[in-house]
Amino acid sequence: MDDPTGCLECWWRRWCWRRLSASHWRTGGTRSMILSKLRQWVQLISTILSNSYIGSFYTKMVSTHSLKGVCVPFLNCYSCPTAVFACPIGTLQHFMSIHMIPYYLVSFMSLIGISIGRMACGWVCPFGFIQDQLYKAKTKKYTIPNNFRYIKYLVLIFLVIVIPWLTGELWFSKLCPAGTLFAGIPWALWNPENPSNGRLLLPNGPGVFFYFTLLILFGFLAWFVVSKRPFCRVFCPLGAFFGLFNRFSLIRLEVSHQCDGCNTCQQSCPVDLNVFIDGDSGECIRCLECTRCDHVRVISEISQINEMVRNLK
């Protein structure tokens, strides 16, 4: 016969654990709310600033001003009517298609990766911002199989590098849902007259392929509602590149050995990571939402170097 005293003790321990976990969640509530709001504002401002060029409304053509020679560390379609800067993935494909190595671009992207890893994905990417907002919809949610993370590396290798090199065509840009949203749809809806000849920019409409890319976009938008950042986790080639630097970037995460398994980090993580197990993997977007748990903190190689120097004195 079971010992009733032992059962009561187990029940008491479970009840205390639940209360402590709830209290721990509330402790970081105010701090995490401030961080989340700050990140959302940074994402929104980044989206507006990177798409604030109004010259195309006068020229009625894709802008080619000098800033288009500068890339930003996130997806930002070159063909968007209001785009100020160039997309690093589009630029990389362009150089692959003409069989040249973009040393400046690779150096720039590597510097970003070494400095902050995938932090740009979590703080300034407009397409990531859209995914975060759509996931807030009150619907049934679905987890993404962990093995799907490797697909984005295949996208980077084949769609961004190999196929453009072989075909001379920018196939990732043709299929990219971010490009369809920020460039394809605006141009299709606007369809202005070409000022040089007075004809419509798209005299026969956007074409069948455009509607195919719309299906891809709508499929992703529906997926954004039910899963955490699926494009970032499964298909984004830029995230794949930056993720290669996560484990040795200057900014990383550290989890205390006193972690009590409250799972606060994974519940708050936009890419569904358990930071204790997988914090510095290529999937972490350095959004810092997990730091609402007191057992997770940001560490920097610079601060570690300074501490070593002080210890040597």
Secondary structure as UniProt FT lines:
FT   HELIX           4..27
FT   HELIX           29..49
FT   TURN            50..51
FT   HELIX           56..59
FT   HELIX           66..69
FT   TURN            78..79
FT   TURN            81..82
FT   HELIX           88..97
FT   TURN            98..99
FT   HELIX           103..116
FT   TURN            117..118
FT   HELIX           119..123
FT   HELIX           126..134
FT   TURN            135..136
FT   HELIX           146..150
FT   HELIX           151..154
FT   HELIX           155..162
FT   HELIX           163..167
FT   HELIX           171..175
FT   HELIX           177..179
FT   HELIX           180..184
FT   HELIX           185..190
FT   TURN            195..197
FT   TURN            203..204
FT   HELIX           208..226
FT   HELIX           231..235
FT   HELIX           237..243
FT   TURN            244..245
FT   HELIX           246..248
FT   STRAND          251..255
FT   TURN            257..258
FT   HELIX           264..268
FT   TURN            270..271
FT   HELIX           275..278
FT   TURN            279..280
FT   TURN            282..283
FT   HELIX           289..292
FT   TURN            294..295
FT   STRAND          296..300
FT   HELIX           301..312
//
